[in-house]
């Protein structure tokens, strides 16, 4: 009786039988090829296109840089440079005061 138990333990230890719920069963298969996804580099829209001007009177342009909760998006998300991010935040704040942009979703018409 002990011989059959020892043989089963050796078989499991050698990898002959796999238990259900092991880490191999849950781990997804890896992609072949080894190339990682390379994210596209962000760039400042205002530096690339010199004709675009940041203006507080243009709510369509400013709404691209504001979330659905009316928070100003950071430059790491939008890709704007530091100079244009400062101008953008000033323009959004001016547009809010003049009621061209909403402060919160509750203030929206």
ZAKE-349356 format. One record per residue: residue in three letters; x, y, z of N, C-alpha, C in turn. Coordinates in steps of 0.05 Angstrom, whole numbers, padded with zeros to 5 digits, always signed. Layout:
<atoms>
ALAXYZXYZXYZ
...
</atoms>
This chain:
<atoms>
UNK+00016-00024+00000+00000+00000+00000+00017+00025+00000
UNK+00038+00025+00015+00056+00049+00016+00071+00052-00010
UNK+00076+00029-00024+00090+00031-00050+00074+00046-00070
UNK+00047+00041-00071+00031+00055-00091+00028+00085-00085
UNK+00027+00091-00059+00026+00120-00051+00052+00133-00058
UNK+00075+00121-00053+00101+00133-00059+00104+00136-00089
UNK+00094+00117-00106+00096+00120-00135+00080+00143-00145
UNK+00056+00147-00133+00040+00170-00142+00053+00197-00134
UNK+00065+00198-00111+00078+00222-00102+00102+00228-00120
UNK+00117+00207-00128+00140+00211-00146+00131+00221-00174
UNK+00108+00209-00183+00098+00217-00209+00089+00246-00210
UNK+00076+00255-00188+00068+00283-00186+00092+00301-00184
UNK+00112+00293-00168+00136+00309-00165+00152+00311-00191
UNK+00152+00290-00207+00166+00290-00232+00151+00305-00254
UNK+00126+00312-00249+00111+00327-00269+00094+00309-00286
UNK+00090+00285-00278+00074+00266-00294+00045+00274-00294
UNK+00034+00282-00271+00006+00290-00269+00006+00319-00261
UNK-00011+00335-00273-00014+00363-00266-00039+00366-00249
UNK-00037+00381-00228-00060+00387-00211-00076+00409-00224
UNK-00102+00408-00221-00119+00430-00231-00115+00454-00213
UNK-00117+00478-00225-00115+00502-00210-00086+00511-00205
UNK-00067+00498-00218-00039+00506-00215-00034+00532-00229
UNK-00010+00543-00225-00004+00569-00237-00002+00567-00267
UNK+00005+00543-00278+00007+00540-00307-00020+00542-00320
UNK-00041+00534-00306-00067+00534-00318-00078+00563-00319
UNK-00070+00580-00301-00081+00607-00299-00065+00627-00316
UNK-00040+00622-00321-00023+00641-00335-00029+00642-00364
UNK-00034+00666-00376-00039+00667-00405-00014+00661-00421
UNK-00018+00652-00445+00005+00646-00462+00018+00671-00471
UNK+00045+00670-00474+00060+00694-00483+00060+00695-00513
UNK+00061+00719-00523+00063+00723-00552+00091+00715-00561
UNK+00092+00704-00584+00118+00697-00596+00128+00721-00612
UNK+00153+00725-00613+00164+00747-00628+00181+00765-00611
UNK+00174+00770-00586+00191+00785-00567+00191+00815-00571
UNK+00176+00826-00590+00176+00855-00593+00155+00867-00575
UNK+00164+00887-00560+00145+00901-00542+00131+00924-00558
UNK+00108+00932-00548+00094+00954-00560+00109+00980-00554
UNK+00114+00995-00575+00127+01021-00571+00106+01043-00574
UNK+00103+01058-00553+00084+01080-00553+00094+01103-00570
UNK+00076+01115-00584+00083+01138-00601+00090+01162-00584
UNK+00110+01176-00591+00119+01199-00576+00099+01221-00578
UNK+00092+01233-00555+00073+01256-00555+00087+01281-00564
UNK+00073+01299-00576+00085+01324-00585+00065+01347-00579
UNK+00075+01370-00577+00059+01394-00572+00045+01402-00598
UNK+00019+01403-00598+00003+01411-00622+00009+01440-00630
UNK+00013+01456-00610+00017+01485-00615+00045+01491-00626
UNK+00065+01475-00618+00092+01479-00629+00093+01467-00658
UNK+00078+01446-00663+00078+01433-00689+00064+01450-00710
UNK+00041+01462-00701+00025+01478-00720+00025+01507-00709
UNK+00041+01524-00721+00045+01551-00711+00020+01568-00715
UNK+00001+01559-00732-00023+01575-00737-00044+01572-00715
UNK-00042+01551-00699-00060+01547-00677-00053+01567-00654
UNK-00072+01581-00645-00068+01601-00624-00086+01594-00601
UNK-00074+01595-00577-00090+01590-00553-00105+01615-00546
UNK-00132+01613-00547-00148+01637-00542-00171+01629-00523
UNK-00176+01645-00502-00197+01638-00483-00224+01640-00496
UNK-00227+01653-00519-00253+01657-00532-00260+01633-00550
UNK-00243+01612-00551-00248+01589-00568-00253+01564-00550
UNK-00278+01561-00542-00284+01538-00524-00281+01511-00537
UNK-00284+01509-00564-00281+01483-00577-00252+01473-00575
UNK-00233+01491-00578-00205+01484-00576-00199+01477-00547
UNK-00208+01493-00528-00202+01488-00500-00215+01463-00489
UNK-00238+01455-00500-00251+01431-00490-00236+01406-00497
UNK-00217+01407-00516-00200+01384-00522-00181+01378-00500
UNK-00175+01398-00483-00155+01396-00462-00168+01395-00434
UNK-00194+01388-00434-00209+01387-00409-00223+01360-00408
UNK-00224+01347-00385-00238+01321-00382-00268+01324-00382
UNK-00282+01301-00382-00311+01302-00381-00321+01312-00353
UNK-00303+01312-00334-00309+01324-00307-00299+01353-00305
UNK-00291+01364-00328-00282+01392-00331-00256+01398-00315
UNK-00239+01378-00313-00212+01382-00302-00193+01387-00325
UNK-00173+01404-00321-00153+01409-00341-00134+01385-00342
UNK-00131+01374-00367-00113+01351-00370-00084+01359-00367
UNK-00068+01343-00354-00039+01349-00351-00024+01346-00377
UNK-00001+01358-00379+00015+01357-00403+00025+01329-00409
UNK+00028+01312-00389+00038+01285-00394+00017+01269-00409
UNK-00009+01277-00408-00030+01264-00422-00034+01276-00450
UNK-00034+01303-00451-00039+01316-00477-00014+01319-00494
UNK+00010+01320-00481+00034+01323-00497+00043+01352-00502
UNK+00028+01371-00490+00036+01399-00495+00061+01406-00479
UNK+00077+01424-00490+00101+01432-00476+00094+01450-00452
UNK+00113+01456-00436+00109+01471-00411+00098+01500-00417
UNK+00110+01512-00437+00102+01539-00444+00072+01540-00452
UNK+00064+01522-00470+00037+01522-00479+00017+01511-00459
UNK+00027+01494-00441+00009+01484-00419+00002+01507-00400
UNK+00021+01524-00395+00015+01548-00378-00005+01566-00391
UNK-00001+01571-00417-00020+01588-00432-00048+01575-00433
UNK-00048+01549-00436-00073+01534-00438-00089+01536-00411
UNK-00075+01532-00389-00089+01533-00363-00100+01561-00358
UNK-00085+01582-00365-00094+01609-00362-00119+01614-00379
UNK-00119+01604-00404-00141+01608-00422-00166+01593-00412
UNK-00162+01569-00401-00185+01554-00391-00197+01568-00367
UNK-00181+01578-00350-00191+01592-00326-00205+01618-00333
UNK-00195+01632-00353-00209+01656-00362-00236+01650-00375
UNK-00236+01628-00391-00261+01620-00404-00282+01611-00383
UNK-00273+01599-00361-00291+01591-00340-00304+01615-00326
UNK-00287+01635-00321-00297+01659-00308-00318+01674-00325
UNK-00313+01674-00351-00332+01687-00370-00355+01669-00378
UNK-00357+01645-00366-00379+01626-00371-00378+01615-00399
UNK-00355+01614-00412-00352+01601-00438-00347+01571-00434
UNK-00335+01564-00412-00331+01536-00404-00343+01532-00376
UNK-00353+01508-00371-00364+01502-00345-00343+01496-00325
UNK-00348+01501-00299-00330+01493-00278-00333+01464-00271
UNK-00357+01455-00270-00364+01427-00264-00385+01416-00283
UNK-00390+01390-00284-00411+01379-00301-00439+01390-00292
UNK-00442+01397-00267-00468+01407-00258-00474+01435-00269
UNK-00453+01450-00275-00457+01477-00286-00461+01478-00316
UNK-00460+01455-00328-00462+01454-00358-00491+01457-00366
UNK-00497+01472-00388-00524+01475-00398-00533+01450-00412
</atoms>
